[in-house]
């Protein structure tokens, strides 16, 4: 990877982070904080954008493979990793690998929640 590619990844990541913050803030201000609408919208929009970029590169050849990598890994990785999780799950669904799909989707959700709670409790014990 060249230095200019690293800079593009960093810039794309910075823009993705700013976009996520701006989107979640704007949606939260618009719809209120009783439900995490900002994150909800970012995750669903991120899935749509991931699919659109993937297809624009792979099907329509409108985006080069290197640009797709920078956009999906840099920007989308900072905007939401949920889109990558959904993309991977969709690939397992298409392949008919139901067990792997259930392990991926259920495992990340359940183990993620448990890991979050464990991290909170561990730090609370040290406080």
ZIJO-V526272 format. One line per field, one symbol per residue. phi: phi as a letter, one per 30 degrees, with the letter a starting at -180 (. if undefined). psi: psi as a letter, one per 30 degrees, with the letter a starting at -180 (. if undefined). burial: b if it has 16 or more other ideal C-beta (glycine too) atoms within 10 Angstrom, else e. A space follows every 50 residues. Layout:
# ZIJO-V526272
phi: ???
psi: ???
burial: ???
This chain:
# ZIJO-V526272
phi: .dddddddddddddddddddddddddddddcjcdbddededdddddddde dddeddddcchdbddddddddddddddddadeddeddddddddddidddd dddddddddddddddeddddddddddd
psi: kleeeeeeeeeeeeeeeeeeeeeeeeeeeeflgfkieeeeeeeeeeeeee eeeeeeeeefhfkleeeeeeeeedeeeeekfeeeeeeeeeeeeefgieee eeeeeeeeeeeeeeeeeeeeeeeeef.
burial: eeeeeeebbeebbeebeebbeebbeebbeeeeeeeeebbebbbebbbebb eebbeebeeeeebeeeebbbbbebbbbbbbebbbbbbebeebeeeeeeeb beebbeeeeeeeeeeeeeeeeeeeeee
